[in-house]
């Protein structure tokens, strides 16, 4: 996963000040609402990005500026027509009812998408990927959508490299997410990508949602909701997060939860969707990213703070997670700290 959106900061002159950066206009995000749109997904960009301290201006448009029929028992009116797409820095296509998707776009939808300016970032939530694919925007790209419609997507769009087993995919300027709540994940990813994890975490707290779910995390396909209560691993996860600098083994986690290692590993996988070892690595990378952004600690010092044995281990895991070195990641964000 690359982080090109913030790399532009490196081209700023050394005379830029915090006041200058604060005076720049917010990034304009335009959400395209199509007939059959799911209201929940339609509201995500405004709710999540709108909580980012004024960094984004979120507008909603339709293909003709007129009312839009939703997938629910009500319609909506919007303030903008397709011309809003021409000024968008980021375009989001919200999810629509699967009964509305096809391999061919209505002329009005195709004309609206043609207004997107070159270089704009384009995002889809759930079945919005069908719209982007039908417009040819995903040809040759890796993408995802809801797992239940993956087979139909493959039949319609064989030129798209579909990965239905992840929460979201970023391929250049094209970003696609899976079903429903993964739209929250991709919106938080945009904030984190543009402005760093500190602001993304603040937004998550304001919206009372998990601050981070790795895009490569599996979609929860027909996975039963685990029983909560004394047998939950939640308390042990919270305990581990306070001790990331320590060498935590499966035996340590299981002992804290008062379970056998086998039972703990099974219940942890059921609740989190990851093994305890992979989850620990993920949390350590998240903590390392925050320290790279917000501190002047060396790579070796950060490695010690987050529980990686060496700086080399941190470099390896960070590169595996986001495809860049600690130094490159730090340079990307140090101008926006």
C-alpha positions as CSV (number, residue, x, y, z in Angstrom):
1,X,0.0,0.0,0.0
2,X,1.5,3.3,-1.0
3,X,0.9,6.6,0.7
4,X,1.1,9.1,-2.2
5,X,-1.5,11.6,-1.0
6,X,0.7,13.0,1.7
7,X,3.9,12.8,-0.3
8,X,3.0,16.1,-1.9
9,X,4.0,17.7,1.4
10,X,7.6,17.0,0.6
11,X,7.4,19.4,-2.4
12,X,6.4,22.3,-0.2
13,X,9.0,25.0,0.4
14,X,10.8,25.2,3.8
15,X,9.1,28.6,4.4
16,X,5.7,27.0,4.9
17,X,4.3,27.6,8.3
18,X,1.5,25.9,10.3
19,X,-0.6,28.9,9.6
20,X,-0.1,28.6,5.9
21,X,-1.0,25.0,5.9
22,X,-4.1,25.6,8.0
23,X,-5.2,28.3,5.6
24,X,-5.3,25.9,2.6
25,X,-8.8,25.0,1.5
26,X,-10.2,21.7,2.7
27,X,-10.0,18.7,0.4
28,X,-13.2,18.5,-1.6
29,X,-14.9,15.1,-1.4
30,X,-18.0,14.6,-3.6
31,X,-20.2,11.7,-2.9
32,X,-22.3,10.4,-5.9
33,X,-25.7,9.2,-4.9
34,X,-27.4,6.9,-7.5
35,X,-30.9,5.5,-7.5
36,X,-31.1,2.5,-5.2
37,X,-28.4,3.9,-2.9
38,X,-28.1,2.5,0.6
39,X,-28.6,5.4,3.1
40,X,-26.2,4.0,5.6
41,X,-23.3,3.9,3.2
42,X,-24.3,7.2,1.6
43,X,-23.8,9.0,4.9
44,X,-20.5,7.5,5.9
45,X,-18.1,10.0,4.1
46,X,-19.9,13.0,5.5
47,X,-20.0,11.5,9.1
48,X,-16.4,10.3,9.2
49,X,-14.6,12.9,7.1
50,X,-16.8,15.6,8.5
51,X,-15.3,14.8,12.0
52,X,-11.7,15.5,10.8
53,X,-11.3,19.1,12.1
54,X,-12.4,20.8,8.9
55,X,-9.8,19.0,6.7
56,X,-12.6,18.0,4.3
57,X,-15.5,19.6,2.6
58,X,-18.0,16.8,1.8
59,X,-20.7,17.4,-0.9
60,X,-23.4,15.0,-2.2
61,X,-24.6,15.1,-5.7
62,X,-26.8,13.1,-8.1
63,X,-26.5,12.5,-11.8
64,X,-29.0,15.3,-12.6
65,X,-29.3,17.3,-9.4
66,X,-32.7,15.8,-8.8
67,X,-34.0,13.6,-6.0
68,X,-32.7,10.1,-5.5
69,X,-34.6,7.0,-4.7
70,X,-32.9,5.0,-1.9
71,X,-33.0,1.3,-1.2
72,X,-35.2,2.1,1.8
73,X,-38.7,3.4,1.9
74,X,-37.8,7.0,1.4
75,X,-36.1,9.2,-1.1
76,X,-33.6,12.0,-0.6
77,X,-32.9,15.4,-2.2
78,X,-29.4,16.6,-2.8
79,X,-28.0,20.1,-3.2
80,X,-25.7,19.5,-6.2
81,X,-25.7,18.1,-9.7
82,X,-23.0,16.2,-11.6
83,X,-21.0,19.5,-12.1
84,X,-19.8,19.1,-8.5
85,X,-17.7,16.1,-9.7
86,X,-15.5,18.4,-11.8
87,X,-14.0,20.1,-8.7
88,X,-13.7,17.0,-6.6
89,X,-10.3,16.0,-5.1
90,X,-11.9,12.7,-4.1
91,X,-15.0,11.1,-5.5
92,X,-16.9,8.5,-3.6
93,X,-19.5,6.2,-5.2
94,X,-21.8,5.0,-2.5
95,X,-23.3,1.5,-2.5
96,X,-26.4,0.7,-4.4
97,X,-28.9,-2.2,-4.2
98,X,-27.5,-5.3,-6.0
99,X,-30.7,-5.3,-8.1
100,X,-29.5,-2.0,-9.6
101,X,-26.0,-3.2,-10.8
102,X,-25.2,-4.3,-14.3
103,X,-22.3,-4.4,-16.8
104,X,-23.6,-1.3,-18.6
105,X,-24.1,2.2,-17.2
106,X,-27.1,4.4,-17.9
107,X,-26.1,7.3,-20.1
108,X,-26.7,9.8,-17.3
109,X,-24.4,7.9,-14.9
110,X,-21.6,7.5,-17.6
111,X,-21.8,11.2,-18.4
112,X,-21.6,12.1,-14.7
113,X,-18.5,10.0,-14.1
114,X,-16.9,11.5,-17.2
115,X,-16.8,14.8,-15.4
116,X,-14.3,13.5,-12.8
117,X,-11.0,15.4,-13.4
118,X,-7.8,13.5,-14.2
119,X,-5.8,12.8,-11.0
120,X,-8.8,12.8,-8.7
121,X,-8.9,10.0,-6.1
122,X,-11.8,7.7,-6.7
123,X,-13.4,5.5,-4.0
124,X,-16.2,3.0,-4.0
125,X,-18.1,1.6,-1.0
126,X,-19.4,-2.0,-1.4
127,X,-21.4,-2.4,-4.7
128,X,-20.2,1.0,-5.8
129,X,-17.3,-0.9,-7.3
130,X,-19.8,-2.2,-10.0
131,X,-20.3,1.4,-11.1
132,X,-16.6,2.1,-11.4
133,X,-16.0,-1.2,-13.2
134,X,-18.8,-0.6,-15.6
135,X,-17.2,2.8,-16.4
136,X,-13.9,1.1,-17.2
137,X,-12.2,2.8,-14.3
138,X,-11.1,-0.5,-12.7
139,X,-9.8,-2.3,-15.8
140,X,-6.4,-3.7,-14.9
141,X,-6.7,-2.7,-11.3
142,X,-7.0,-4.8,-8.1
143,X,-10.4,-4.2,-6.4
144,X,-12.8,-5.6,-3.9
145,X,-16.6,-5.5,-3.2
146,X,-19.0,-7.4,-1.0
147,X,-18.3,-11.1,-0.9
148,X,-21.9,-12.0,-1.7
149,X,-21.7,-10.4,-5.2
150,X,-18.2,-11.4,-6.0
151,X,-19.1,-14.1,-8.5
152,X,-21.4,-11.7,-10.4
153,X,-18.7,-9.1,-10.4
154,X,-16.1,-11.5,-11.9
155,X,-18.5,-12.5,-14.6
156,X,-19.3,-8.9,-15.6
157,X,-15.8,-7.5,-15.3
158,X,-13.1,-10.1,-16.1
159,X,-10.6,-7.3,-16.6
160,X,-10.6,-6.4,-13.0
161,X,-8.5,-8.3,-10.5
162,X,-11.1,-8.9,-7.8
163,X,-10.1,-9.8,-4.2
164,X,-13.3,-10.4,-2.3
165,X,-11.5,-11.5,0.9
166,X,-10.3,-8.1,2.2
167,X,-11.9,-5.1,3.7
168,X,-10.6,-2.6,1.2
169,X,-8.0,-2.2,-1.6
170,X,-5.9,0.7,-2.7
171,X,-4.5,0.5,-6.2
172,X,-3.1,3.8,-7.3
173,X,-5.8,6.5,-7.2
174,X,-8.6,3.8,-7.2
175,X,-9.8,2.6,-3.8
176,X,-12.6,0.1,-3.3
177,X,-14.1,-1.3,-0.1
178,X,-16.2,-4.3,0.8
179,X,-19.7,-4.3,2.4
180,X,-21.3,-1.9,4.7
181,X,-19.1,-1.1,7.7
182,X,-15.9,-1.4,5.6
183,X,-16.9,2.0,4.2
184,X,-16.0,3.4,7.7
185,X,-12.7,1.6,7.4
186,X,-11.8,3.2,4.1
187,X,-12.9,6.6,5.2
188,X,-10.6,6.4,8.2
189,X,-7.9,5.1,5.9
190,X,-8.3,8.3,3.8
191,X,-7.9,10.4,7.0
192,X,-4.9,8.4,8.1
193,X,-3.3,8.5,4.7
194,X,-3.8,12.3,4.3
195,X,-3.2,13.5,7.8
196,X,-1.7,10.8,9.9
197,X,-2.9,8.3,12.5
198,X,-3.3,10.9,15.3
199,X,-6.2,12.7,13.5
200,X,-7.6,9.3,12.3
201,X,-7.7,8.0,15.9
202,X,-9.4,11.3,17.0
203,X,-12.0,10.9,14.3
204,X,-12.6,7.3,15.3
205,X,-13.1,8.3,18.9
206,X,-15.6,11.0,18.0
207,X,-17.6,8.5,15.9
208,X,-17.2,5.7,18.4
209,X,-15.8,3.2,15.8
210,X,-12.7,1.0,15.8
211,X,-9.7,3.3,14.9
212,X,-8.0,0.7,12.7
213,X,-8.8,-2.4,10.8
214,X,-6.2,-3.4,8.3
215,X,-7.4,-3.4,4.7
216,X,-6.0,-6.8,4.2
217,X,-8.1,-8.2,7.1
218,X,-10.5,-10.8,5.9
219,X,-14.2,-10.0,5.4
220,X,-16.3,-11.9,8.0
221,X,-18.0,-14.3,5.7
222,X,-20.8,-16.2,7.5
223,X,-18.9,-16.1,10.7
224,X,-21.1,-16.5,13.8
225,X,-21.0,-13.7,16.4
226,X,-19.1,-15.1,19.3
227,X,-20.6,-15.2,22.8
228,X,-19.4,-12.3,25.0
229,X,-18.9,-12.5,28.7
230,X,-16.3,-14.1,31.0
231,X,-15.0,-16.3,28.1
232,X,-14.3,-13.3,25.9
233,X,-10.7,-12.3,25.0
234,X,-11.5,-8.6,25.0
235,X,-9.9,-8.0,28.5
236,X,-6.8,-9.8,27.5
237,X,-6.5,-7.7,24.3
238,X,-6.8,-4.5,26.3
239,X,-4.1,-5.9,28.7
240,X,-1.8,-6.7,25.8
241,X,-2.2,-3.2,24.3
242,X,-0.8,-1.8,27.5
243,X,2.3,-4.1,27.3
244,X,3.2,-4.1,23.6
245,X,6.9,-3.4,24.5
246,X,7.0,-6.7,26.4
247,X,7.7,-10.1,24.6
248,X,4.2,-11.4,24.7
249,X,3.8,-15.1,23.8
250,X,0.6,-17.1,23.3
251,X,1.1,-18.7,26.6
252,X,1.2,-15.3,28.3
253,X,-2.1,-14.2,26.7
254,X,-3.8,-17.5,27.4
255,X,-2.6,-17.4,31.1
256,X,-4.1,-13.9,31.5
257,X,-7.4,-15.1,30.0
258,X,-7.3,-18.2,32.2
259,X,-7.7,-20.5,29.2
260,X,-5.6,-23.2,27.6
261,X,-3.6,-22.0,24.7
262,X,-5.7,-23.9,22.3
263,X,-9.0,-22.6,23.6
264,X,-7.6,-19.0,23.7
265,X,-6.3,-19.1,20.2
266,X,-9.6,-20.5,18.9
267,X,-11.7,-17.9,20.7
268,X,-9.4,-15.1,19.8
269,X,-9.7,-16.0,16.1
270,X,-13.4,-16.2,16.4
271,X,-13.7,-12.7,17.9
272,X,-11.0,-10.8,16.0
273,X,-10.6,-12.7,12.7
274,X,-6.9,-12.9,13.2
275,X,-4.5,-15.2,15.1
276,X,-3.1,-13.7,18.3
277,X,0.4,-13.5,16.7
278,X,-0.8,-11.6,13.7
279,X,-2.9,-9.3,15.8
280,X,0.1,-8.4,18.0
281,X,2.2,-7.6,14.9
282,X,-0.6,-5.4,13.6
283,X,-1.0,-3.5,16.8
284,X,2.8,-3.0,17.1
285,X,2.9,-1.6,13.5
286,X,0.0,0.7,14.3
287,X,1.8,2.0,17.4
288,X,5.1,2.3,15.5
289,X,3.4,4.4,12.8
290,X,2.1,6.8,15.4
291,X,5.5,7.2,17.0
292,X,7.1,7.7,13.5
293,X,4.6,10.5,12.9
294,X,4.5,12.2,16.3
295,X,8.0,11.7,17.8
296,X,11.7,12.1,17.0
297,X,12.7,8.7,18.4
298,X,15.1,6.7,16.3
299,X,13.9,3.5,14.5
300,X,15.7,1.3,17.0
301,X,14.1,3.2,19.9
302,X,10.6,2.9,18.4
303,X,11.2,-0.8,17.8
304,X,11.9,-1.2,21.5
305,X,8.8,0.8,22.5
306,X,6.5,-1.3,20.5
307,X,7.9,-4.7,21.1
308,X,9.9,-5.5,18.0
309,X,13.3,-7.0,18.9
310,X,15.3,-4.8,16.5
311,X,15.0,-1.9,14.1
312,X,15.4,-4.4,11.3
313,X,12.4,-6.3,12.5
314,X,10.3,-3.1,12.6
315,X,11.5,-2.2,9.0
316,X,10.5,-5.7,7.8
317,X,7.0,-5.6,9.4
318,X,6.3,-1.9,8.4
319,X,7.3,-2.6,4.8
320,X,5.1,-5.7,4.7
321,X,2.1,-3.7,6.0
322,X,2.4,-0.5,3.9
323,X,5.2,-1.0,1.5
324,X,7.6,1.7,2.7
325,X,10.5,2.1,5.1
326,X,10.3,3.9,8.4
327,X,12.4,6.8,7.1
328,X,10.1,7.2,4.1
329,X,7.0,7.0,6.2
330,X,8.4,9.6,8.6
331,X,9.3,12.0,5.9
332,X,5.9,11.8,4.5
333,X,4.2,12.9,7.7
334,X,6.8,15.1,9.4
335,X,5.7,18.2,7.5
336,X,2.1,17.8,8.7
337,X,2.9,17.1,12.4
